[in-house]
Amino acid sequence: MSTVCRVPHCDLPTASRYSGHCRRHKSIIRRQGHHEQRAVRRSELHSYCDRVRRRIAKNAESPVWAELESRWQDLIASARTDADRRVGNRYQRAAANELVNIAADVPFWSVAVTVCAIFMLQHDLPHRFASDAAFRIQLARRVRSLSGRHRGIRDDDKSLKQQWVYRELRPKVGAILGQKLWVVFGAVGLQLGALEERDREQERAEKQRFYEAMRELK
């Protein structure tokens, strides 16, 4: 006899006797990292990417960017070594292959801007991410989407049209990939989010001082 999905207010039976979730929630968790997590879309990140670029331009002479790129290159070099291993953890090896593919297709700055934009989004809207695990999965999915190597084209016999086919990112691989991105870019991403908040606070304080000065006019 099947049991009920453990997600609150979901009365659907579990996908199998060994699963704690129904098919729908099991699929969401597999793709997004948490049953309440919604995918972070490219359009949602657009304004945050612009903020990151402006912040980078404002600090163009900072040595942080060269160090960040060096750390990224070190990560990719390590990933190439792991990807060539014939033995070892298959999920680690798969995550290494994902990194190698991303580095082959995507410039460092595109990766850096995207990752930092996601950290800014988290800083502004912390409840946008249902858990730390979901955040790492979203980080991995968005950076992975910058490369086209995970998708292909197939012919649909019914519509007689070509359709995009996407190779899903396995949850354990996504968690590893997201963690590696967090280690390299996390400190910078968090700092950029804090700087944006500081500037907004200063702007609000200036407006408040202006309104108070207006009230004192005679």
N, C-alpha and C positions, 0 to 999 in steps of 0.2 A: 504493500500500500504506500503510495507516494505521500510525502509530507508537503506542507505549504511553504511557499517562498518566505524567507526570513526578513525581507524588506517590509517595513511597517505599512499596513493598509493594503498590501498585495495578497490576494487570496488565491493566486494561481498555484498550481502544483509545481514542485521542483522539477528541474529538467531531467533528473535521474535520482535514484535512491542514494547516490553518493554526493549529490550537489545540494547546496543550501539555498539555491535561487532558481526561479523560474527561467525559462528560455530567454525571455525578453531582458530581464535584469542581468542574467549571466552574460548576455551579449554586450550590454552596456558596460558592465564592469571590465570585460575583456578589452573593449575598444577604448574606454575613457578612464579607467582606473578606479571608478567609484560609481555606485548605482545612481547617485544624484548629480554626477558631473556632466556638464554639457561641453561639447567640443569648442575649443577656442578657434574662431574663424580668422582668416587673413584680414577680412574687412574690419574686424573688431580691433586688430592690432595696428591698423594703418596710422591712426593719430599718435599712438605710442611710439611707433617706429620713427615718425617725424620728430618727436620730442627727443628721442635718443640721438638722432643725427644732429639736431641743434646743440645738444649738450656736448657731443664729441667735437663739433666745430668750435664751440666756445672754449674748449680745452685742448685745442689741436696740438699744442706744444708739450702736453703732458707725457711723461715717459710711461704712463699706465698702458697706453695702447700698444706700444712695442712689446711690453712685458706680456700683455694679454695675448697678442699674436704668437709670441714665443711659446707660451703655455699651450696654446691651441696646436701649434706645430709639434710640440712634445707629445701631446695626446694622440695626434694622428700617427706619429712615428711608432708609438707604443701599440696603437691599434693595428698597424700593418704587421707588426711582429706577432701579435695575438691571432690575427686572421690567418696567418700562415702555419700556425701550430696544427699538428695532426692529432694531438691529444689535448685533453683539458675540458673545461666546462663549455658545453655547446652553446649556452646562452651568452656567455662572455665572448665566445668566438663570433656568434651572430651579431652581437652589438658592435664588435670591432669591425666587422664587414660593413655594417651600416655607416659607421664613422668614415671608413675609407671611401665609400661611395659618395657620401656627402662632401668630403674634402675634394674629391675629383671633379665634382660638378659645381660646387658653390664657393664663391670667394669668401675669405675670412670675414670681411666686413659685413656681408649679408647675414652670416651666422651670428656674429656679435650683435648686430642691431636687433635681429629677431629675438634672441635670447634675452637681451636687456629689456626689450619691449614687454616681454612676458613678465619679467620681474616688476616692471613699472605697473603693469595691469594688476598684478597681485598686491602691490603696495597700495594702489588706489582702491581696489575692490577685493579685499581679502576673502570675502565670502563667495567670490566667483569660483573658487577652487574648493571642492568638497573635502579634500584631505591632502597631506603632503605627497602621498603616493599618486593621487590624481594630478597634482601639479607637475610631478616628474614625467608622467605619461604625456601630458599636454605639451610639455617642453620638448620631449622627444618627437612627438607627432608633428609639431609645427616646424621644427628644424628639418626633420626628415622630408617634409613636403616641399622644401626648397629644391630638392633633387628630384629628377624625373625617373630615377632608376627603379622605383617601387611600383611603377604603373606601366601598363601596356595597352594595346588595342585589340579588341576581338570583334568578329563579325556577328551581328545578331540576325539569326535566320528569320525571325518573325518580322522585324521592322526593316530588314535588309539595309541596316545602317551599322556603322562602326561605333563601338562604345568603349569608353575607358574602363579598364579593369585594374583595380588596385590590390597590391599584395599587402595583406594586413600585417601590422607590427605585432608580434607576439608579446603578451603582457610582461613576461620576465625580461625579454630583450628590451622592451621599452623602458622598464624600470632601471635597468643598467645604463642604457643610453642617456636617460634623463639625469641620472645621478652623476655621470661623467660630465655632462654639460654644466650641471650645477656646480661641481667642484671647480671647473675652469672659469666660468663666467659669473658665478653667484655673488661674490663679494662686490664686483663692479656693478652688477645689476641692482643689488640692494642699495648701494651708495647713490646711484643715479636716481632711484626712487625717493630716497631721503632728500636729495638735493631739490627735486621737483616739489616735494612737500614743503621744504624750507622756503622756496621762492613763492609758493602760494600763500604761505603764512605771512611773509613780508608784504606781499601785495594787499592782503586783507588788512594788515595793520596800517598800511599807508592810507587805504581808503577810509578806515575808521578814524584816523587822525584828521583827515580832510573833512569828514562829516561833523566831527566834534568841533572843528574850527568854524564851520559854517553855522553851527547852532549858537556860537558865541558872538556872532555878528550883531551889531546894534543898529 
